[in-house]
Amino acid sequence: MAHEAHVGVLLAELHFPANRSLKDKRQPLTSLRDTVQRRYRASFAEVGHNESWQLSEVLVVLGASSGRQAHERIDEIERYLYGREFEVSRVIVKSVDPVEALWDSGS
């Protein structure tokens, strides 16, 4: 019996135009991480531009029991990003895939 499990991925570049130091970037990223983990039950990591005080590349990954649920949650997280005190420069990757598509489950 196949299980319907999906993985949602969102990779986005954020811009913090008012920041003047890495310390200025820490608070909004910490708040974003906490919200993504608590409210959306997703994993969060800063994966790029770590040494830049005005840019950050963030990765959000979540698991869901259906493709519809994964799409809805990824869309909610994306809308949440656009409502923050920083700017979303671009969404690099936004995808939902069935877990079976990620590896050969026949072996």
Secondary structure, 3 states (H helix, E strand, C coil): CCCCCEEEEEEEEEECCCCCCHHHHHHHHHHHHHHHHHHCCCEEEEEECCCCCCEEEEEEEEEECCHHHHHHHHHHHHHHHHCCCCEEEEEEEEEEEEHHHHCCCCC
